[in-house]
Amino acid sequence: MQLNKDDNIRQLPLSHTLYRDDEIDASKAERLVVYHYPLLKSYRWQEWVDHLDSQLSYQYYPYLMRNYNERFGLFVALDSTDDEPPVIKNSDGIHLSPERIRYTPEMNPVWIRLIMRKAVAFGNHCRGSHTKGQPLLKIDVWQGKKSTGINAMSLDCRTQQLADQKTTEVVLSYENVPLRPLKPEEDVLKCRSPLWIYGEKNVLMRWIPTKGNQPSRTIYKTIPKNKNRRQNRPFLDLSSVEALEKSRCYILKSVQQELIKQAAEFGFDLEPKVLNLKSLLTQTKYKSNSSTQSVITSIPLNTKVDVLDMRMSKAIPASEIVSRIQQALDNKKLGTQLSLLPDIEPHDLSKLEVQNQQRILILIDQLKGIVDDRYPLTETLRTQVACQHINVNPHDLSSDSVEAGLLVEQTDDNDETILIPEVDSKYYEYDLSQFDTKLCQEELTRKAEIVIKELELKYLLLNQDAKISTSLPQQKDLLTESLIVITDGYLFTVKNDRPVMLPFNSLNSNCVRDCNEVLNSFNTSVQSLLTLLNEKWPYNYKPKVVMEGCNSSPEKLTKFLRKLTIVIHKSETVSIYFQDPQYETPYMIPLHLEEMRKTLNSQNHLKFPIERWQLPPQEKMMKEVEQLTEEGELTVSKKKGLLQELDTLIHCWYKTLKEMCDEGSTVVDYQEIKKDFSRRLLEIRNARLKPDEKPKSRNPSNLISSWTTLLSRVFELPLGDVRQWLREVPGIQKLWHDPEQGYYVVGGLAPLKKQLQRQPSIRQWHALQGELDTNLLTKLLDVDWVRINQLAGNPCVATLVKRWRECQSNPDEADAPLKY
């Protein structure tokens, strides 16, 4: 096991909470007033969702659609027994008769979800529900150059009782819900998206349109979240107090605390789920010189790539575009050589003669899903040869073309979003000078490196002469015939140094036969594997429950199998591991978030009279250094370095204060002092260098952090870099695991910034046979060719499966085997 030398266990709370089923206070649970309305199954699920939303979503009733006593129905919670249950009619105008439901332990999942939807904190921001009774939480309002909108979150939770049948997890989930003003020309009666308006006291309210009913206020509509990510907030933002308060983890902590408080009133004692993490060593390191060197060093990319021009606009010769991409690749020292193929008309693409050893890069200048989309034209080509598209439209490289007003989003009859160029749009009008901007160059370089890497992976899959030991040399001892990974609907293994991928579908006899030929050498089969999975399923509900419910179909099993990730490894014995499907992602809620908010608030008010910044005598400062070392705030090495430079540090500090006094400053901010102090210190340190030594561009980070720690103590102020707190949060950087609970947390490799755009990957593994092999699972994540300058969030084989799907004419179907 590759444990880090720092074997300290760090705690990381999650958004999940736990309660013991045998410790619920039934007398308190009975206080929740709940009614049940039977619903006919003759209606489709979505029909009931839309119908009930039209009747209940604009009111503040916590409601939930769910089966009860083998009957499909609707649960509604009231504030007290004095309240009347809402009047609900079906689509035929017939009243539904409610029945009062009393608490029993079997109703725990219903109770906790209604309690969550009843939480009063949500009513302060919004009134009504987004859909299916899920409360909406307004986060903030954003404004762009040409549009405005509202950021919100739709909240929900579900329960899953663990296999011990005593402990239940409450899984908190959210969905980003962007809202935009309805355009004047849009008909509210024809709008299928949920609509919202502002009511009294700036409370956002769900609004149901009726004929002749038109509010004077602005009407907002919901935008599909997967089509509009432009205004999503970072998961964690320490740039200011306000930014932290709008961070996802801070909001989820508030929601979790409110849920815990509300649940306690009704007899449920919830506690946050906590991971006990240890750090793991990895081979993949961050490449700091990414602008002049490739960050993907494990794959040989010094190959020849043919380029095919499929752009809509030919105003700029393809050779000029290829020259720009070649320069970007040369700057990265990849060794890739681009060669432009003769021009060909899009409708003649099927006539293109290709060889399986080719790698083809396709130039396009449009986003996917646009009118006259040229992506689908390569459906046949991508099954024959490794090919990859690269969008070279500078409007898309340097900005968001929808946000810039060049494209408009529209929804078709199938609720699919299509992109249409605006009237008189200049989307396809661009010139070479636009490629010379820094932003455009950086994005083109980033995309170029990615597509060349993806081409090499597809080349490995499509070319029968390509070998894993050559294409993926660092994984040659990992990806062998002793390993099987089942993920995304495929079984992956290796034979004679070649990847093998077989569709994993228990409903297809041919697929079962092919998979069993591989599984037999591991003493198992498709049926045995599914039986074992059912027996060792980590929850009280069984896998078949996932496939039950409204509108169930045989495809449910296929969908379930596609979500499975199973690792089978053979050494002296056969071990089988199963990755938890995690139907909702667990979110990290780091410790001491509230303390960090107070620190940020304090740092905003660090402007004092210059006398306040006078240092105490040097002898006192040396004593403080000793004390900080004893308390563990400074290491012995940091203490030594700090004491060696203490005279110089004090000299620079006083020189900075004197200069500010001479300039007439009486009240100064700490950051102003720090900036001038750091400049002066750097000048002194560079002056000490020998003539043949290169001047430094910055002061040693260890020295500055130690000095800041000392100043924080002597001034009794929070002067430290807030990123230091991030360094103490397990999982933010590198790879961590909880050996008892089987969790693996994959953080970033890059130097920390105050903004964490996405939270680290959190995955839980269960042993179906044998014990979890941390060394094996670490190797499956410790690669540099899945994510740029990052570790893999999932086993690296999942990326090979995705690339194989992209090589098919229909990537959504898992019906194309890759055999040796």
ZAMARGU-4260 file (C-alpha; in steps of 0.2 Angstrom, whole numbers, plus 5000, padded with zeros to 4 digits):
<rodrens>
0) 5000/5000/5000 | 5007/5017/4995 | 5004/5027/5010 | 5011/5044/5012 | 5024/5046/5026
5) 5012/5058/5034 | 5000/5045/5040 | 4989/5056/5050 | 4971/5053/5048 | 4961/5069/5042
10) 4942/5070/5044 | 4931/5076/5029 | 4912/5078/5033 | 4901/5074/5018 | 4883/5081/5013
15) 4876/5064/5017 | 4869/5061/5034 | 4865/5046/5044 | 4852/5040/5057 | 4848/5025/5066
20) 4831/5017/5062 | 4830/5010/5080 | 4833/5027/5088 | 4819/5037/5081 | 4807/5046/5093
25) 4790/5040/5087 | 4781/5052/5098 | 4789/5067/5089 | 4788/5059/5072 | 4769/5058/5075
30) 4768/5077/5075 | 4771/5078/5056 | 4754/5079/5048 | 4754/5069/5032 | 4740/5066/5020
35) 4740/5053/5005 | 4731/5055/4989 | 4729/5040/4978 | 4735/5042/4960 | 4729/5032/4945
40) 4743/5023/4936 | 4734/5025/4920 | 4743/5042/4919 | 4761/5042/4914 | 4773/5048/4927
45) 4777/5064/4918 | 4759/5067/4915 | 4756/5067/4934 | 4772/5077/4937 | 4766/5091/4926
50) 4748/5090/4932 | 4752/5091/4950 | 4765/5105/4947 | 4751/5115/4940 | 4741/5113/4955
55) 4753/5113/4969 | 4770/5121/4964 | 4765/5139/4967 | 4759/5135/4985 | 4770/5131/4999
60) 4765/5113/5003 | 4779/5100/5004 | 4773/5086/4993 | 4781/5070/4986 | 4775/5057/4973
65) 4779/5039/4979 | 4772/5021/4981 | 4763/5017/4997 | 4755/5000/5002 | 4758/4995/4984
70) 4748/5010/4978 | 4755/5025/4968 | 4751/5041/4976 | 4755/5058/4983 | 4760/5063/5000
75) 4757/5081/5007 | 4763/5088/5023 | 4754/5101/5033 | 4760/5113/5047 | 4747/5107/5059
80) 4731/5097/5062 | 4721/5113/5060 | 4726/5115/5042 | 4715/5108/5028 | 4723/5097/5015
85) 4724/5105/4998 | 4711/5102/4985 | 4718/5092/4971 | 4709/5087/4955 | 4715/5075/4942
90) 4715/5080/4924 | 4697/5075/4922 | 4692/5087/4935 | 4688/5074/4948 | 4693/5078/4966
95) 4706/5066/4974 | 4701/5061/4992 | 4715/5062/5004 | 4718/5050/5018 | 4728/5055/5034
100) 4743/5044/5037 | 4750/5040/5054 | 4768/5037/5057 | 4775/5020/5057 | 4794/5015/5055
105) 4790/5009/5037 | 4786/5027/5033 | 4804/5034/5038 | 4809/5037/5020 | 4793/5047/5016
110) 4794/5056/5033 | 4812/5062/5031 | 4810/5068/5013 | 4794/5078/5018 | 4804/5085/5032
115) 4818/5091/5021 | 4805/5099/5009 | 4797/5107/5024 | 4813/5116/5030 | 4808/5134/5034
120) 4825/5141/5027 | 4819/5138/5009 | 4803/5148/5011 | 4814/5164/5015 | 4821/5164/4998
125) 4808/5156/4987 | 4790/5151/4988 | 4784/5136/4978 | 4794/5121/4971 | 4804/5119/4955
130) 4796/5102/4950 | 4790/5086/4959 | 4789/5096/4975 | 4808/5100/4976 | 4811/5117/4985
135) 4820/5130/4975 | 4834/5140/4984 | 4839/5156/4976 | 4858/5159/4976 | 4861/5175/4967
140) 4857/5186/4953 | 4870/5188/4938 | 4871/5201/4925 | 4880/5200/4908 | 4882/5212/4894
145) 4867/5207/4885 | 4857/5197/4897 | 4853/5194/4916 | 4847/5180/4926 | 4845/5171/4942
150) 4856/5157/4949 | 4846/5144/4960 | 4847/5127/4966 | 4833/5114/4966 | 4835/5103/4982
155) 4830/5085/4986 | 4836/5070/4996 | 4833/5052/4996 | 4836/5038/5009 | 4846/5021/5007
160) 4846/5009/5021 | 4863/5000/5023 | 4864/4981/5023 | 4864/4981/5042 | 4846/4986/5041
165) 4849/4998/5056 | 4858/5013/5048 | 4850/5024/5035 | 4859/5037/5024 | 4850/5052/5019
170) 4858/5058/5003 | 4856/5076/5000 | 4856/5082/4981 | 4854/5097/4971 | 4852/5103/4953
175) 4858/5119/4946 | 4843/5129/4940 | 4847/5145/4929 | 4832/5157/4926 | 4832/5169/4913
180) 4819/5183/4909 | 4805/5178/4897 | 4807/5187/4880 | 4793/5199/4875 | 4789/5188/4860
185) 4787/5172/4869 | 4770/5166/4873 | 4768/5162/4892 | 4754/5149/4888 | 4765/5139/4877
190) 4781/5140/4888 | 4784/5122/4894 | 4798/5128/4907 | 4793/5132/4925 | 4790/5151/4927
195) 4794/5162/4941 | 4791/5180/4947 | 4796/5191/4961 | 4783/5193/4975 | 4783/5203/4991
200) 4799/5206/5001 | 4809/5200/4985 | 4804/5182/4987 | 4804/5172/4971 | 4788/5164/4968
205) 4782/5150/4956 | 4769/5157/4944 | 4757/5147/4934 | 4750/5156/4918 | 4732/5157/4914
210) 4722/5166/4900 | 4721/5185/4904 | 4733/5184/4919 | 4749/5193/4915 | 4759/5200/4929
215) 4767/5217/4928 | 4784/5210/4935 | 4797/5202/4925 | 4794/5183/4921 | 4808/5171/4923
220) 4809/5154/4914 | 4820/5139/4919 | 4834/5135/4907 | 4839/5117/4905 | 4855/5116/4916
225) 4864/5105/4904 | 4863/5118/4891 | 4868/5133/4901 | 4883/5132/4913 | 4889/5149/4910
230) 4885/5156/4926 | 4888/5142/4938 | 4897/5147/4954 | 4913/5139/4960 | 4911/5124/4972
235) 4922/5134/4984 | 4928/5152/4983 | 4939/5161/4996 | 4941/5177/4986 | 4929/5186/4998
240) 4916/5183/5012 | 4902/5185/4999 | 4910/5173/4987 | 4912/5160/5001 | 4894/5162/5006
245) 4888/5158/4988 | 4900/5143/4986 | 4891/5126/4984 | 4899/5118/4999 | 4894/5133/5011
250) 4876/5133/5005 | 4875/5114/5006 | 4882/5115/5024 | 4868/5127/5028 | 4855/5116/5020
255) 4862/5101/5030 | 4861/5110/5046 | 4843/5116/5043 | 4838/5098/5039 | 4847/5091/5054
260) 4837/5104/5065 | 4821/5101/5057 | 4823/5082/5058 | 4826/5083/5076 | 4810/5091/5079
265) 4801/5076/5072 | 4812/5063/5081 | 4826/5059/5068 | 4843/5061/5075 | 4854/5065/5060
270) 4873/5066/5060 | 4884/5070/5045 | 4894/5056/5037 | 4912/5059/5040 | 4927/5051/5030
275) 4943/5047/5039 | 4956/5050/5026 | 4974/5045/5023 | 4985/5052/5010 | 4992/5041/4996
280) 5008/5043/4985 | 5006/5045/4967 | 5018/5045/4952 | 5009/5058/4942 | 5015/5076/4946
285) 5009/5093/4941 | 5018/5100/4926 | 5021/5118/4930 | 5029/5122/4913 | 5013/5117/4904
290) 5015/5132/4892 | 5031/5126/4885 | 5030/5107/4888 | 5017/5094/4886 | 5008/5089/4902
295) 5005/5071/4895 | 5022/5063/4896 | 5016/5045/4897 | 5010/5044/4879 | 5021/5045/4864
300) 5013/5059/4853 | 5027/5061/4840 | 5016/5055/4826 | 5010/5061/4809 | 4992/5067/4809
305) 4982/5071/4793 | 4971/5086/4794 | 4954/5087/4785 | 4945/5104/4783 | 4927/5103/4786
310) 4924/5122/4791 | 4908/5131/4786 | 4919/5147/4782 | 4934/5146/4770 | 4938/5164/4770
315) 4955/5159/4779 | 4965/5146/4770 | 4965/5129/4780 | 4984/5130/4778 | 4985/5146/4789
320) 4974/5137/4803 | 4985/5121/4802 | 5000/5132/4804 | 4993/5140/4820 | 4989/5123/4827
325) 5007/5116/4822 | 5015/5131/4831 | 5005/5127/4846 | 5010/5109/4846 | 5028/5113/4843
330) 5028/5125/4858 | 5023/5110/4868 | 5037/5100/4861 | 5025/5086/4856 | 5034/5081/4840
335) 5017/5079/4831 | 5018/5083/4813 | 5002/5089/4804 | 4999/5087/4785 | 4984/5095/4776
340) 4974/5083/4766 | 4966/5089/4749 | 4950/5098/4751 | 4934/5088/4749 | 4916/5092/4749
345) 4906/5087/4764 | 4894/5076/4754 | 4908/5067/4747 | 4916/5062/4763 | 4910/5044/4762
350) 4921/5043/4746 | 4937/5047/4756 | 4949/5033/4756 | 4958/5030/4772 | 4971/5018/4780
355) 4968/5011/4797 | 4985/5017/4803 | 4980/5035/4799 | 4976/5048/4812 | 4964/5062/4805
360) 4961/5079/4813 | 4945/5087/4807 | 4944/5106/4807 | 4927/5113/4811 | 4921/5131/4815
365) 4905/5127/4825 | 4898/5121/4841 | 4889/5104/4842 | 4870/5105/4840 | 4870/5120/4828
370) 4859/5121/4813 | 4869/5113/4798 | 4879/5104/4811 | 4894/5095/4802 | 4899/5084/4817
375) 4887/5070/4811 | 4895/5069/4793 | 4909/5059/4800 | 4898/5045/4807 | 4905/5032/4795
380) 4923/5039/4795 | 4925/5037/4814 | 4922/5019/4813 | 4936/5016/4801 | 4950/5027/4807
385) 4955/5037/4822 | 4948/5054/4820 | 4944/5069/4831 | 4936/5086/4828 | 4943/5103/4834
390) 4933/5118/4834 | 4944/5133/4828 | 4931/5146/4827 | 4940/5160/4837 | 4923/5167/4843
395) 4921/5150/4853 | 4939/5149/4858 | 4939/5166/4866 | 4921/5168/4873 | 4904/5160/4874
400) 4896/5163/4858 | 4878/5162/4865 | 4883/5175/4879 | 4891/5186/4866 | 4874/5186/4856
405) 4881/5177/4841 | 4870/5161/4843 | 4853/5159/4851 | 4847/5143/4860 | 4830/5136/4855
410) 4820/5121/4860 | 4813/5109/4847 | 4798/5098/4848 | 4808/5085/4857 | 4814/5097/4870
415) 4831/5096/4862 | 4841/5112/4862 | 4847/5118/4845 | 4859/5133/4842 | 4854/5145/4828
420) 4865/5160/4822 | 4857/5176/4826 | 4850/5187/4812 | 4865/5196/4804 | 4876/5186/4815
425) 4895/5186/4812 | 4898/5169/4819 | 4906/5162/4804 | 4915/5179/4800 | 4932/5179/4808
430) 4950/5183/4803 | 4968/5178/4807 | 4971/5193/4819 | 4958/5185/4831 | 4970/5170/4833
435) 4983/5181/4839 | 4975/5186/4856 | 4982/5178/4871 | 4965/5170/4876 | 4963/5162/4859
440) 4981/5156/4858 | 4980/5148/4875 | 4963/5139/4871 | 4969/5133/4854 | 4985/5126/4862
445) 4975/5117/4876 | 4962/5110/4863 | 4976/5105/4851 | 4985/5095/4865 | 4969/5086/4870
450) 4964/5081/4853 | 4981/5074/4849 | 4980/5064/4865 | 4963/5058/4860 | 4968/5053/4843
455) 4982/5042/4850 | 4969/5033/4861 | 4958/5030/4847 | 4972/5024/4836 | 4976/5011/4849
460) 4958/5005/4849 | 4956/5005/4830 | 4973/4999/4823 | 4975/4981/4826 | 4994/4983/4825
465) 4995/4995/4840 | 5000/4988/4856 | 4996/4994/4874 | 5015/4993/4879 | 5019/5005/4865
470) 5004/5017/4866 | 5002/5017/4885 | 5020/5011/4892 | 5017/5017/4910 | 5002/5006/4911
475) 5009/4990/4902 | 5010/4981/4919 | 4993/4986/4924 | 4983/4983/4909 | 4986/4965/4907
480) 4976/4949/4904 | 4975/4948/4924 | 4963/4962/4924 | 4945/4965/4919 | 4936/4981/4921
485) 4917/4982/4918 | 4911/5000/4915 | 4899/5010/4905 | 4891/4994/4897 | 4908/4986/4891
490) 4919/4972/4898 | 4937/4978/4896 | 4952/4966/4896 | 4968/4963/4887 | 4974/4949/4876
495) 4991/4949/4868 | 4995/4967/4872 | 4979/4973/4864 | 4963/4980/4872 | 4948/4969/4871
500) 4930/4977/4874 | 4914/4967/4874 | 4897/4973/4876 | 4891/4968/4894 | 4872/4965/4892
505) 4864/4950/4902 | 4849/4951/4890 | 4859/4947/4875 | 4864/4929/4873 | 4879/4933/4861
510) 4886/4946/4873 | 4884/4934/4888 | 4893/4920/4878 | 4908/4932/4873 | 4909/4939/4891
515) 4909/4922/4899 | 4923/4916/4888 | 4934/4930/4897 | 4926/4928/4914 | 4928/4909/4915
520) 4947/4911/4917 | 4943/4921/4932 | 4932/4907/4939 | 4916/4917/4936 | 4902/4921/4924
525) 4890/4935/4920 | 4876/4926/4930 | 4888/4922/4944 | 4894/4940/4944 | 4876/4947/4945
530) 4871/4935/4958 | 4887/4940/4969 | 4882/4958/4966 | 4865/4955/4973 | 4871/4945/4988
535) 4884/4958/4993 | 4874/4973/4988 | 4879/4986/5001 | 4861/4992/5004 | 4845/4984/5011
540) 4836/4987/4995 | 4842/4976/4981 | 4847/4981/4963 | 4830/4976/4956 | 4823/4990/4966
545) 4833/5002/4955 | 4824/4995/4940 | 4806/4996/4947 | 4794/5010/4948 | 4784/5020/4936
550) 4786/5017/4917 | 4798/5003/4920 | 4805/4994/4904 | 4818/4980/4899 | 4829/4995/4895
555) 4830/4998/4914 | 4842/4983/4916 | 4853/4989/4902 | 4854/5006/4910 | 4858/4998/4927
560) 4872/4988/4920 | 4879/5003/4911 | 4881/5012/4927 | 4891/4997/4935 | 4909/4998/4937
565) 4917/4982/4943 | 4936/4978/4944 | 4941/4959/4943 | 4960/4955/4946 | 4969/4939/4946
570) 4985/4935/4956 | 4986/4920/4967 | 4967/4922/4970 | 4953/4932/4961 | 4947/4948/4969
575) 4932/4957/4964 | 4928/4976/4968 | 4912/4986/4965 | 4911/5005/4963 | 4896/5012/4972
580) 4884/5018/4958 | 4881/5034/4968 | 4865/5039/4961 | 4868/5056/4969 | 4886/5063/4972
585) 4892/5065/4989 | 4898/5083/4992 | 4912/5088/5003 | 4908/5100/5017 | 4926/5104/5024
590) 4928/5107/5043 | 4929/5125/5049 | 4920/5134/5035 | 4912/5146/5047 | 4929/5150/5055
595) 4935/5153/5037 | 4921/5165/5034 | 4926/5175/5050 | 4944/5175/5044 | 4939/5182/5027
600) 4929/5195/5036 | 4943/5200/5047 | 4955/5201/5033 | 4944/5214/5025 | 4946/5226/5039
605) 4965/5225/5042 | 4968/5244/5040 | 4976/5252/5055 | 4986/5267/5061 | 5004/5264/5056
610) 5009/5263/5074 | 4998/5247/5076 | 5011/5238/5064 | 5026/5241/5075 | 5035/5225/5079
615) 5039/5220/5097 | 5057/5218/5102 | 5067/5205/5093 | 5070/5195/5109 | 5051/5193/5111
620) 5049/5188/5093 | 5062/5174/5095 | 5052/5168/5110 | 5036/5167/5099 | 5046/5157/5086
625) 5050/5144/5099 | 5032/5144/5106 | 5025/5142/5088 | 5037/5127/5085 | 5032/5119/5102
630) 5014/5121/5097 | 5017/5113/5080 | 5013/5128/5070 | 5031/5129/5063 | 5042/5114/5059
635) 5060/5113/5065 | 5066/5117/5047 | 5055/5132/5045 | 5060/5138/5062 | 5078/5137/5057
640) 5075/5146/5041 | 5065/5159/5050 | 5078/5163/5063 | 5092/5164/5050 | 5083/5177/5041
645) 5075/5186/5056 | 5087/5201/5056 | 5084/5204/5037 | 5065/5202/5039 | 5064/5214/5053
650) 5075/5227/5044 | 5064/5226/5028 | 5048/5228/5038 | 5054/5244/5047 | 5061/5251/5031
655) 5044/5248/5023 | 5035/5257/5038 | 5048/5271/5037 | 5045/5274/5019 | 5027/5275/5021
660) 5028/5287/5035 | 5040/5298/5025 | 5026/5298/5011 | 5014/5305/5024 | 5004/5288/5027
665) 4996/5287/5044 | 4983/5273/5041 | 4989/5258/5030 | 4982/5241/5025 | 4992/5225/5028
670) 4992/5221/5010 | 5001/5237/5006 | 5014/5234/5018 | 5016/5216/5013 | 5018/5221/4994
675) 5032/5233/4997 | 5040/5222/5011 | 5041/5207/4999 | 5049/5218/4985 | 5062/5225/4997
680) 5066/5207/5004 | 5068/5200/4986 | 5080/5214/4982 | 5091/5210/4997 | 5091/5192/4994
685) 5096/5194/4975 | 5110/5206/4980 | 5118/5191/4990 | 5118/5180/4975 | 5135/5176/4967
690) 5138/5184/4949 | 5135/5167/4940 | 5118/5164/4949 | 5102/5169/4941 | 5091/5181/4951
695) 5075/5175/4959 | 5058/5181/4954 | 5050/5178/4971 | 5054/5175/4989 | 5054/5157/4996
700) 5036/5152/5000 | 5042/5143/5016 | 5050/5159/5023 | 5036/5170/5018 | 5023/5158/5026
705) 5033/5156/5042 | 5035/5175/5043 | 5016/5177/5041 | 5013/5164/5055 | 5024/5174/5066
710) 5016/5191/5062 | 4999/5183/5065 | 5004/5179/5082 | 5013/5195/5087 | 4999/5206/5080
715) 4985/5194/5085 | 4977/5196/5068 | 4973/5183/5054 | 4986/5188/5042 | 4989/5171/5034
720) 4985/5166/5016 | 4968/5158/5016 | 4975/5145/5004 | 4984/5138/5019 | 4967/5132/5026
725) 4964/5123/5009 | 4980/5114/5011 | 4974/5107/5027 | 4957/5100/5019 | 4960/5082/5014
730) 4955/5078/4997 | 4958/5095/4989 | 4975/5090/4983 | 4982/5073/4977 | 4974/5056/4981
735) 4967/5051/4998 | 4957/5036/5004 | 4947/5030/5019 | 4952/5012/5021 | 4938/5007/5033
740) 4924/5014/5022 | 4932/5011/5005 | 4931/5029/4999 | 4944/5037/4987 | 4945/5056/4985
745) 4954/5062/4970 | 4960/5080/4972 | 4969/5092/4960 | 4988/5093/4957 | 4989/5111/4952
750) 4995/5124/4965 | 4980/5130/4975 | 4970/5145/4970 | 4957/5154/4980 | 4943/5147/4969
755) 4940/5128/4967 | 4929/5127/4952 | 4924/5109/4954 | 4925/5098/4970 | 4936/5083/4970
760) 4930/5066/4964 | 4923/5056/4978 | 4920/5037/4975 | 4916/5022/4986 | 4922/5005/4983
765) 4915/4989/4990 | 4924/4972/4990 | 4913/4958/4983 | 4926/4945/4984 | 4943/4946/4993
770) 4949/4963/5000 | 4951/4980/4992 | 4968/4982/4984 | 4973/5000/4987 | 4989/4998/4977
775) 4979/4992/4961 | 4965/5005/4963 | 4978/5019/4965 | 4987/5013/4949 | 4970/5014/4940
780) 4968/5032/4945 | 4987/5038/4944 | 4988/5042/4925 | 4991/5058/4916 | 4981/5055/4900
785) 4963/5055/4907 | 4962/5073/4913 | 4974/5087/4908 | 4987/5089/4922 | 4976/5080/4934
790) 4973/5062/4941 | 4959/5052/4934 | 4943/5053/4944 | 4937/5036/4938 | 4948/5020/4933
795) 4957/5025/4918 | 4949/5011/4908 | 4933/5021/4908 | 4941/5034/4896 | 4946/5020/4884
800) 4928/5014/4884 | 4922/5031/4881 | 4934/5033/4866 | 4928/5017/4859 | 4910/5022/4860
805) 4915/5038/4850 | 4922/5027/4837 | 4905/5020/4834 | 4891/5027/4822 | 4879/5027/4837
810) 4890/5030/4853 | 4874/5028/4864 | 4873/5010/4860 | 4885/4997/4867 | 4884/4984/4853
815) 4901/4985/4845 | 4914/4973/4852 | 4933/4975/4850 | 4940/4958/4849 | 4958/4952/4846
</rodrens>
